[in-house]
Amino acid sequence: MSKRDYYEVLGVSKGASDDEIKKAFKKLAMKHHPDRNQGDKGAEEKFKEAKEAYDILSDGNKRAAYDQYGHAGVDPSMGGAAGSGNFRDFADAFSDIFGDVFGGGGRRSHVYRGADLRYNLEVSLEEAARGTETKIRVPVLTECEHCHGSGAKPGTEPVTCPTCGGHGQVRMQQGFFSIQQTCPRCHGSGRVVADPCTHCHGEGRIKKHKTLSVRIPAGVDEGDRIRLSGEGEAGINGGPPGDLYVQIHLKAHPVFQRDHDDLHCELPISFATAALGGEINIPTLDGHATIKIPPETQTHKVFRLRGKGIKGVRSHHPGDLHAHVVVETPVNLTERQKELLREFESCCAGHEGKHNPRAKGFMDKVKEFFGQ
């Protein structure tokens, strides 16, 4: 029987974040875990299916292979990276996500992955269209190089927590009920730092700024994210680091406005060019282009230049450039220019329907509205 799509199994979209995938698996695992469904083979199979999907989608490399090749990309029998044959013991799998929910008080359940970070990066329209490489400086929590993340002063080690005896759990008796909870002193790690590292003050992590090189692919758009795996905050108690997501924001451009792969711009033309026609040069991201303006061109006329837009990251062909005509009214006229315009207006008098049909039509509608 063919396997179901892993995203369908977890009930998430293909663009789901790591946190969304983790939450989806947690919900399914809580529902179908064998400890909660004794003897229910159907629940056991659903738990296995959800865990297999999580194993693949929570690993960046395996997820990339699955997204590109499907199940064949992660099936060991076909040369893939992973499959259900590597499925771990139920208790081990569950404790990775839920720690001590089902009594797993071991130290491993308190090894945490570092937090993901986001960095907002502004790029120009030209950089977004052509792609570029830039350097960013990011504040992150990194593993203390002096204590190597243990939090203990070099030459010493954390000791067993005297409160919980190293179990990470304490049991409290309340009447007939016995409640087990995370140790308030060691916070579940089972160990405490007696002699803290002077550099990180026992935290095991220190705040630093690191400089990273980011390659911006050609065609990125507003809101796109670039993932830098392992460049987030350091993990806790030896856990893996998180990821850094570089969020793209486009700077305002003095000429163009972007709409996905298309570009838009205003094209101001003179009164004479609009009336008589002519040729005009307009800018593009690749240089200049010439547009032929036909006689009697009106404001809001749009000229489309095919292929002069942007080729998006996921597009096969570039978009178009749309030039929106704006007929510009002359300003700062001389007396002679005003005289010529009055003469022109006088020549048109009595022929409004021929020379100004839109104005004539509008006035006719106004008269009709008022019953004149």
RAQUI-V565969 format. One line per field, one symbol per residue. phi: phi as a letter, one per 20 degrees, with the letter a starting at -180 (. if undefined). A space follows every 50 residues. Layout:
# RAQUI-V565969
phi=???
This chain:
# RAQUI-V565969
phi=.fffffffgemcefeffffffffffgfffffdggfecgmefffffffgff ffffgffedgfffffffedmfffcegfdnfebaffefeggffffffedle gdnfeffffdedffffcccedecffffffenacbdcdcecedfffedlnf neggnccfdffffdmnenccdddcmeddddbfffeelnfncceecfffed lnfnccecdcecedeeffnfcgnfcdedfmdefffdlnfffedddeeece ffdfdddecleedcbecfcfgffffenqdbecfcfdpccddeefgmfdgn fddddfmeecefgddecffddddefcfeffclfefffffffffffffefn cgfeecfffffffffffffeme
